[in-house]
Amino acid sequence: MQLARLETVEGYRIAPDPARPGLTRAVSGLDQAGQPIEISVVEERPLTIYLNRQEIVTAMTIGDYPEYLALGFLRNQGMLRPDEEIVAVDFDEEVETVVVRTARETDYEEKLQKKTRTSGCAVGTVFGDMMEGLEGLNLPRTQVRTSWLYALSSRINRTPSLYLEAGAIHGTVLCRADEPLVYMEDVGRHNAVDKIAGWMMAESEPAEDKILYTTGRLTSEMVIKCAQMGIPVLVSRSGFTAWGVEIARQVGLTVIGRLRGQRFVCLAGEERLLWDADPTAVPPEEKKHRRKSAQ
């Protein structure tokens, strides 16, 4: 039995909106036979993020949820404290700029001088010590049922999305048990994660009972961001990097990759897993909903 695409996004607090104006545009070309073709392609545009009076970074993004992206990026860079008093988040669409204003004075000139280009698409950047803030981290021992993993994979991959509409994009989904809650997409997987982090910060959403699902590789950057957000479980359709696995083991994060159809691999934090599902009873994925496993 194969599962069809979902017709609704009921249950999501934020779901993809493939029809939202400005996210894609029609582009004409020729196919392999030399015949005219018109397809939807994803837009990308620069977004400059300021923290108070200081310019922090310009990110390439699809342009949705700029306020969440700015908050999440700054939070995951350690520039906003968990209990930060945010005075305002101002987005100027005309100049493509977000300014996050805090009650306290901030100055991260020294931190900005030390930056690392990450392996993420759209050229991700991490400022300062990548491991900063992970010392002494104790992630909650939240139990994860394998039946939840299969349910999440099925639901998320059949959800109407920009990926299914145009491709060339990554998705990240905040989940609780077997229910997806917030589904963000972007040209860079780091942007999608930062949007989730920004939403959680804005909504004061707890992290201890959450699972973070991503379509991208489980790299050191993804593991660090998930741990910094306080989420104990990171799941991906794609594979791992050795450093990502090593860091996950150091901080006690559960990482599960290659979750496709009936299969998955857990390389860290396996003590959280409760094996309550028979993989042979899981329906296979429909081909048109499969994502590339090497993203």
C-alpha positions in Angstrom: 0.0 0.0 0.0 1.3 3.5 -0.9 0.1 6.7 0.8 -1.3 9.6 -1.1 -0.5 13.3 -0.7 -2.4 14.9 2.2 -5.2 17.3 1.3 -5.1 19.3 4.5 -2.5 20.5 7.0 -4.8 20.2 10.0 -2.9 20.0 13.3 0.1 22.2 12.2 0.6 25.5 14.0 2.6 26.6 11.0 2.5 24.7 7.7 4.1 25.3 4.3 2.2 27.5 2.0 3.4 26.6 -1.6 0.9 29.1 -3.1 2.2 32.1 -1.1 3.1 34.9 -3.5 6.8 35.6 -3.9 8.2 32.2 -2.9 8.4 30.8 -6.5 8.2 32.0 -10.0 7.6 30.4 -13.4 10.6 30.0 -15.5 10.6 28.8 -19.2 13.2 26.5 -20.7 13.7 23.4 -22.7 13.5 19.7 -21.6 15.8 16.8 -22.6 14.0 16.5 -25.9 14.4 20.2 -26.7 10.7 20.8 -26.1 9.5 24.0 -24.4 8.8 23.6 -20.7 7.8 26.0 -17.9 8.5 25.0 -14.2 8.2 26.7 -10.8 11.6 27.6 -9.3 12.3 28.8 -5.7 13.1 32.5 -5.2 15.9 33.5 -3.0 16.8 37.0 -1.7 19.1 38.6 0.8 18.0 39.4 4.4 20.3 41.5 6.5 20.0 41.0 10.3 20.9 43.7 12.8 21.1 43.3 16.6 20.4 46.8 17.9 22.8 49.0 16.0 25.2 46.3 14.9 25.0 44.6 11.5 25.4 40.8 12.1 25.0 38.9 8.8 23.3 38.9 5.4 21.5 35.6 4.8 20.1 34.2 1.5 16.6 33.1 2.2 13.2 32.5 0.5 11.9 35.5 2.4 9.1 34.1 4.6 9.1 34.6 8.4 12.0 37.0 8.5 11.4 37.9 12.1 11.6 34.3 13.2 14.7 33.8 11.1 16.4 36.8 12.7 15.5 35.8 16.3 16.5 32.2 15.8 19.8 33.0 14.1 20.8 35.3 16.9 19.6 32.8 19.5 21.6 30.0 18.0 24.7 32.1 17.7 24.6 32.8 21.4 23.9 36.5 20.8 20.5 36.4 22.5 20.1 34.8 26.0 17.3 32.3 26.6 15.6 34.9 28.9 16.5 37.9 26.7 14.1 40.9 26.9 13.2 41.6 23.3 12.0 45.2 22.9 11.1 45.0 19.2 11.7 43.0 16.0 11.3 45.4 13.0 11.3 44.1 9.4 11.7 46.5 6.6 10.6 44.7 3.4 11.8 47.5 1.1 15.4 47.3 2.2 15.2 43.6 3.2 16.4 44.2 6.8 15.4 42.9 10.2 16.4 44.8 13.4 16.2 42.9 16.7 16.2 45.3 19.6 16.9 44.2 23.2 16.6 46.0 26.5 20.3 45.4 27.3 23.3 46.9 25.4 25.0 44.4 23.0 28.4 44.4 21.3 29.6 41.3 19.5 32.4 42.9 17.5 35.0 40.4 18.8 32.7 37.4 18.2 31.9 38.5 14.7 35.6 38.5 13.8 35.7 34.8 14.4 33.5 33.0 11.9 33.3 29.6 10.4 31.7 28.8 7.0 29.6 25.7 7.5 28.8 22.8 5.2 25.2 24.0 4.8 23.9 25.0 1.4 23.4 28.8 0.8 26.7 29.2 2.7 25.9 29.0 6.4 28.1 30.9 8.8 28.7 30.3 12.5 30.2 33.1 14.6 32.5 32.5 17.6 33.3 29.2 19.2 31.0 26.5 17.6 30.9 24.6 20.9 30.1 27.6 23.0 27.2 27.1 25.4 27.3 23.3 25.2 29.5 22.8 28.3 27.6 21.0 31.0 24.5 20.7 28.8 22.0 18.1 30.1 19.3 17.3 27.6 16.1 15.7 29.0 15.8 11.9 28.8 12.6 12.1 26.8 11.5 8.7 25.5 11.0 8.3 21.7 8.7 5.6 20.3 9.8 4.1 17.0 6.1 4.2 15.9 6.3 8.0 16.2 9.2 8.1 13.8 7.3 6.2 11.1 4.2 8.3 11.6 6.2 11.6 11.4 8.0 10.5 8.2 4.7 9.6 6.6 2.9 12.7 7.6 5.6 15.2 6.8 6.6 13.8 3.4 3.0 13.9 2.3 2.3 17.4 3.5 1.9 20.0 0.7 5.1 21.9 0.6 7.4 24.1 -1.4 9.6 21.1 -1.9 6.9 19.1 -3.6 6.0 22.2 -5.7 9.4 23.3 -6.8 12.2 21.3 -5.1 15.7 22.8 -4.4 14.8 23.5 -0.8 15.2 22.0 2.7 12.5 21.4 5.3 12.7 21.4 9.1 9.8 20.4 11.3 9.3 20.8 15.1 7.4 17.8 16.4 5.8 16.5 19.6 5.5 12.7 19.8 3.9 11.7 16.5 2.5 15.1 15.6 4.3 17.7 13.5 3.7 21.2 14.8 5.8 23.8 12.9 7.1 23.2 9.4 9.6 25.6 8.0 11.4 25.5 4.6 14.3 27.5 3.1 17.2 27.2 0.6 19.6 26.5 3.5 18.8 23.9 6.2 20.4 26.2 8.8 17.8 28.9 7.9 14.9 26.5 8.3 16.2 25.5 11.8 16.7 29.1 12.8 13.1 29.9 11.9 12.0 27.1 14.2 14.3 28.4 17.0 12.9 31.9 16.5 9.3 30.7 16.6 10.0 28.8 19.8 11.6 31.9 21.4 8.8 34.2 20.4 6.1 31.7 21.6 8.1 30.6 24.8 7.6 27.0 23.5 9.3 24.4 25.7 11.9 22.1 24.1 12.2 19.1 26.4 9.3 17.1 24.8 10.2 17.9 21.2 11.7 16.1 18.2 13.4 18.1 15.4 13.0 16.6 12.0 15.1 17.7 9.0 15.6 16.8 5.4 19.2 17.7 5.5 22.5 16.0 6.6 23.2 15.6 10.3 26.3 17.7 10.3 28.1 19.3 13.3 26.2 22.5 12.7 22.8 20.8 12.8 23.7 18.8 15.9 25.0 21.9 17.7 21.9 24.0 16.8 19.5 21.3 18.0 21.4 20.9 21.3 21.5 24.6 21.9 17.7 24.8 21.4 17.4 22.1 24.1 15.7 19.6 21.9 16.8 16.1 22.8 16.1 14.2 19.5 17.2 15.1 16.0 15.9 13.0 13.0 16.8 13.2 9.3 15.9 11.5 6.1 19.6 12.0 5.1 22.9 10.7 6.5 25.5 11.7 9.1 28.9 13.3 9.3 31.4 11.7 11.7 31.9 15.0 13.7 28.1 15.4 13.9 27.8 12.0 15.5 30.8 12.6 17.8 29.3 15.9 19.1 25.9 14.3 19.6 27.4 11.6 21.7 29.3 14.2 23.8 26.2 16.2 24.6 23.7 13.3 24.9 21.6 14.1 21.8 19.7 11.3 20.0 20.5 11.4 16.3 18.5 9.2 13.9 19.2 9.3 10.1 18.3 7.7 6.9 14.6 7.6 8.0 13.0 6.5 4.8 10.1 4.1 4.5 10.7 1.1 6.9 14.3 2.0 7.7 16.3 4.2 9.9 19.7 4.3 11.7 20.4 5.6 15.2 24.1 6.5 15.9 23.8 8.3 19.2 21.4 8.5 22.1 19.8 5.1 21.4 18.8 4.7 25.1 15.8 7.1 24.4 14.3 4.7 21.9 11.3 2.5 22.7 11.0 -0.1 19.9 7.2 -0.4 19.7 6.7 -0.7 15.9 7.1 -3.6 13.4 9.0 -2.1 10.4 7.6 -4.6 8.0 4.1 -3.2 8.7 5.1 0.3 7.6 3.8 1.2 4.1 6.5 2.1 1.5 6.9 5.7 0.4 5.3 6.8 -2.8 8.0 7.6 -5.3 6.8 11.2 -6.0 7.1 12.0 -2.3 10.7 10.7 -1.9 13.4 13.2 -1.3 17.0 12.8 -2.3 18.8 11.0 0.5 22.1 12.8 0.0 20.9 16.3 0.8 
